[in-house]
Amino acid sequence: MSFGRVIDVDCQCGAPLFRYYKSSHGRLIKVFLENIRKDFVGITNTPPQAPVCTACGKEIGVIQLVGGRLALKLNQGTVKSVRL
């Protein structure tokens, strides 16, 4: 059975950050850039900078290589909790 769905990821201030295809259960800890469906803050356009929320200016996370793929390691205090 295949599990996965597109989720909305928002900043703690309420601003939308991106839509992401999450293919596994559990908390959202890292975001693979290739699975971002719609980007509201320009994460996919300018790696490897640290992306920030356009509304409040908080740093969303750090872009790094994970298993040979670019991923955004989220700052858990910046984004609203997402769990599947």
Contacts in CASP RR format, 6 or more apart in sequence:
PFRMAT RR
TARGET T0000
AUTHOR 0000-0000-0000
METHOD contacts of the structure
MODEL  1
MSFGRVIDVDCQCGAPLFRYYKSSHGRLIKVFLENIRKDFVGITNTPPQA
PVCTACGKEIGVIQLVGGRLALKLNQGTVKSVRL
3 23 0 8 1.000
3 24 0 8 1.000
3 25 0 8 1.000
4 21 0 8 1.000
4 22 0 8 1.000
4 23 0 8 1.000
4 24 0 8 1.000
4 84 0 8 1.000
5 21 0 8 1.000
5 22 0 8 1.000
5 84 0 8 1.000
6 19 0 8 1.000
6 20 0 8 1.000
6 21 0 8 1.000
6 22 0 8 1.000
6 37 0 8 1.000
7 19 0 8 1.000
7 20 0 8 1.000
7 22 0 8 1.000
7 28 0 8 1.000
7 82 0 8 1.000
7 84 0 8 1.000
8 16 0 8 1.000
8 19 0 8 1.000
9 16 0 8 1.000
9 17 0 8 1.000
9 18 0 8 1.000
9 19 0 8 1.000
9 20 0 8 1.000
9 28 0 8 1.000
9 31 0 8 1.000
9 79 0 8 1.000
9 80 0 8 1.000
9 82 0 8 1.000
10 16 0 8 1.000
10 17 0 8 1.000
10 79 0 8 1.000
10 80 0 8 1.000
11 17 0 8 1.000
11 53 0 8 1.000
11 55 0 8 1.000
11 56 0 8 1.000
11 58 0 8 1.000
11 60 0 8 1.000
11 78 0 8 1.000
11 79 0 8 1.000
11 80 0 8 1.000
12 56 0 8 1.000
12 58 0 8 1.000
12 77 0 8 1.000
12 78 0 8 1.000
12 79 0 8 1.000
12 80 0 8 1.000
13 53 0 8 1.000
13 55 0 8 1.000
13 56 0 8 1.000
13 58 0 8 1.000
14 55 0 8 1.000
14 80 0 8 1.000
15 40 0 8 1.000
15 53 0 8 1.000
15 54 0 8 1.000
15 55 0 8 1.000
15 56 0 8 1.000
16 40 0 8 1.000
17 40 0 8 1.000
17 41 0 8 1.000
17 43 0 8 1.000
17 53 0 8 1.000
17 60 0 8 1.000
17 79 0 8 1.000
18 31 0 8 1.000
18 36 0 8 1.000
18 37 0 8 1.000
18 38 0 8 1.000
18 39 0 8 1.000
18 40 0 8 1.000
18 41 0 8 1.000
18 43 0 8 1.000
19 36 0 8 1.000
19 37 0 8 1.000
19 38 0 8 1.000
20 28 0 8 1.000
20 31 0 8 1.000
20 35 0 8 1.000
20 36 0 8 1.000
20 37 0 8 1.000
21 35 0 8 1.000
21 36 0 8 1.000
21 37 0 8 1.000
22 28 0 8 1.000
22 35 0 8 1.000
22 82 0 8 1.000
22 84 0 8 1.000
23 35 0 8 1.000
24 84 0 8 1.000
25 84 0 8 1.000
26 83 0 8 1.000
26 84 0 8 1.000
27 81 0 8 1.000
27 82 0 8 1.000
27 83 0 8 1.000
28 74 0 8 1.000
28 79 0 8 1.000
28 82 0 8 1.000
28 83 0 8 1.000
29 73 0 8 1.000
29 74 0 8 1.000
29 76 0 8 1.000
30 66 0 8 1.000
30 71 0 8 1.000
30 72 0 8 1.000
30 73 0 8 1.000
30 74 0 8 1.000
31 43 0 8 1.000
31 71 0 8 1.000
31 72 0 8 1.000
31 74 0 8 1.000
32 66 0 8 1.000
32 69 0 8 1.000
32 70 0 8 1.000
32 71 0 8 1.000
33 43 0 8 1.000
33 44 0 8 1.000
33 47 0 8 1.000
33 63 0 8 1.000
33 69 0 8 1.000
33 70 0 8 1.000
33 71 0 8 1.000
33 72 0 8 1.000
34 69 0 8 1.000
34 70 0 8 1.000
36 43 0 8 1.000
36 44 0 8 1.000
39 45 0 8 1.000
40 54 0 8 1.000
41 51 0 8 1.000
41 52 0 8 1.000
41 53 0 8 1.000
41 54 0 8 1.000
41 60 0 8 1.000
42 51 0 8 1.000
43 51 0 8 1.000
43 60 0 8 1.000
43 63 0 8 1.000
43 72 0 8 1.000
47 63 0 8 1.000
47 70 0 8 1.000
48 63 0 8 1.000
48 64 0 8 1.000
48 70 0 8 1.000
49 63 0 8 1.000
50 59 0 8 1.000
50 60 0 8 1.000
50 61 0 8 1.000
50 62 0 8 1.000
50 63 0 8 1.000
51 59 0 8 1.000
51 60 0 8 1.000
51 61 0 8 1.000
51 63 0 8 1.000
51 72 0 8 1.000
52 58 0 8 1.000
52 59 0 8 1.000
52 60 0 8 1.000
53 60 0 8 1.000
53 78 0 8 1.000
58 75 0 8 1.000
58 78 0 8 1.000
59 75 0 8 1.000
59 78 0 8 1.000
60 72 0 8 1.000
60 74 0 8 1.000
60 75 0 8 1.000
60 78 0 8 1.000
60 79 0 8 1.000
61 72 0 8 1.000
61 73 0 8 1.000
61 74 0 8 1.000
61 75 0 8 1.000
61 78 0 8 1.000
62 72 0 8 1.000
62 73 0 8 1.000
62 75 0 8 1.000
63 70 0 8 1.000
63 71 0 8 1.000
63 72 0 8 1.000
63 73 0 8 1.000
64 70 0 8 1.000
64 71 0 8 1.000
64 73 0 8 1.000
65 71 0 8 1.000
66 73 0 8 1.000
END
